């Protein structure tokens, strides 16, 4: 989920450069993400809108915020959705945000680097997150 269309496009381009074979679906806010996962409205067509293998979640999402979305996903969403790996991404590594994301069920928390090249490499690495197996040492301690 990404509310910035330029950042979403950047992720898509970097995945292509890394030769990541993915069907990237982008929603703009937490409400749309919930509708997507529940198959509501135009998201009902699972051929066009399949369930994701992984969710990249921008911490600063509008409407239903990212923490509310994580809480819903892990406790109230349809059972098949509850184990989808979630990578939370944020520009700011506040320790309380990192801890809260993990407490609510995030599989990883990545801080978006300021350096352009580092950010590109991070996105390319994210493209290889499969089934929750991408596990960098990101635990806050």
C-alpha positions in Angstrom: 0.0 0.0 0.0 1.5 3.3 -1.0 -0.2 6.7 -1.1 2.5 8.4 -3.1 2.1 7.5 -6.9 5.7 8.4 -7.6 7.1 6.1 -4.9 4.8 3.3 -6.1 6.1 3.8 -9.7 9.7 3.7 -8.3 9.1 0.4 -6.6 7.6 -1.0 -9.8 10.6 0.1 -11.9 13.2 -1.2 -9.4 11.4 -4.6 -9.3 11.7 -4.7 -13.1 15.4 -3.8 -13.0 16.0 -6.6 -10.5 14.1 -9.0 -12.7 11.5 -9.7 -10.1 8.5 -11.5 -11.6 5.6 -10.0 -9.7 2.1 -8.8 -10.2 2.4 -5.6 -8.3 -1.0 -4.2 -7.2 -1.1 -0.7 -5.6 -3.8 0.7 -3.4 -3.7 4.2 -2.1 -5.0 3.8 1.5 -5.9 1.4 4.3 -9.6 1.3 3.4 -8.8 0.3 -0.2 -6.3 -2.3 1.0 -9.0 -3.8 3.2 -11.5 -3.8 0.3 -8.9 -5.4 -1.9 -8.2 -8.3 0.6 -11.9 -8.8 1.2 -12.6 -8.9 -2.5 -15.1 -6.1 -2.3 -16.4 -4.0 -5.2 -14.2 -4.1 -8.3 -11.6 -6.1 -6.3 -14.0 -9.1 -6.4 -12.3 -10.4 -9.6 -9.5 -12.5 -8.2 -8.1 -13.1 -11.7 -7.4 -9.4 -12.0 -6.8 -8.8 -8.3 -5.3 -11.9 -6.8 -4.4 -12.1 -3.1 -0.8 -10.9 -2.5 2.2 -13.1 -1.6 3.5 -10.1 0.4 2.2 -6.7 1.5 4.5 -3.7 1.4 2.9 -1.3 3.8 3.8 2.4 4.0 3.6 3.5 7.6 2.1 6.8 6.7 -1.1 5.6 5.0 -4.2 7.8 5.1 -7.7 6.9 6.2 -7.3 3.6 8.0 -3.7 4.0 9.2 -1.1 1.3 8.9 -1.4 0.2 12.5 -5.2 -0.1 12.2 -4.7 -2.1 9.0 -2.2 -4.5 10.6 -4.5 -5.0 13.6 -7.4 -5.8 11.3 -5.3 -8.0 9.0 -4.0 -10.2 11.8 -7.2 -10.4 13.9 -10.3 -9.7 11.8 -9.6 -10.3 8.2 -10.6 -13.6 6.5 -8.4 -16.5 7.8 -6.6 -16.9 4.5 -5.3 -13.4 4.7 -3.9 -13.5 8.2 -0.6 -15.1 7.4 0.3 -12.9 4.4 3.7 -11.5 5.2 3.8 -7.7 5.8 6.9 -5.5 5.3 6.3 -2.1 6.9 8.3 0.7 5.3 8.8 4.1 6.9 11.0 7.2 6.4 11.5 7.5 10.1 12.7 4.8 12.4 11.0 5.8 15.6 11.5 2.9 18.1 7.9 3.0 19.3 6.7 2.6 15.6 9.0 -0.3 15.0 7.9 -2.0 18.2 4.2 -1.4 17.5 4.5 -2.7 14.0 6.1 -6.0 15.2 3.6 -6.3 18.0 0.7 -6.0 15.5 2.2 -8.7 13.3 4.6 -7.2 10.8 7.2 -9.6 9.5 9.8 -6.9 8.8 10.2 -3.1 9.3 12.4 -1.3 6.9 13.5 2.3 7.2 13.7 4.1 3.9 17.2 5.3 3.4 17.9 8.9 2.6 20.6 7.9 0.1 19.1 7.2 -3.3 21.4 4.3 -4.2 20.7 2.6 -0.8 17.0 3.0 -1.3 17.2 1.5 -4.8 19.1 -1.5 -3.4 16.6 -1.9 -0.6 13.7 -2.0 -3.0 15.4 -4.5 -5.2 16.1 -6.7 -2.2 12.4 -6.4 -1.2 11.5 -7.9 -4.6 12.9 -11.2 -3.4 10.8 -11.4 -0.3 9.0 -14.7 -0.7 6.6 -16.3 1.7 8.0 -14.4 4.6 11.5 -15.7 4.1 13.2 -12.3 3.8 14.5 -11.8 7.3 17.0 -9.0 7.7 18.2 -8.3 11.2 15.8 -5.4 11.9 14.5 -6.1 15.3 14.6 -3.1 17.6 16.8 -3.7 20.6 
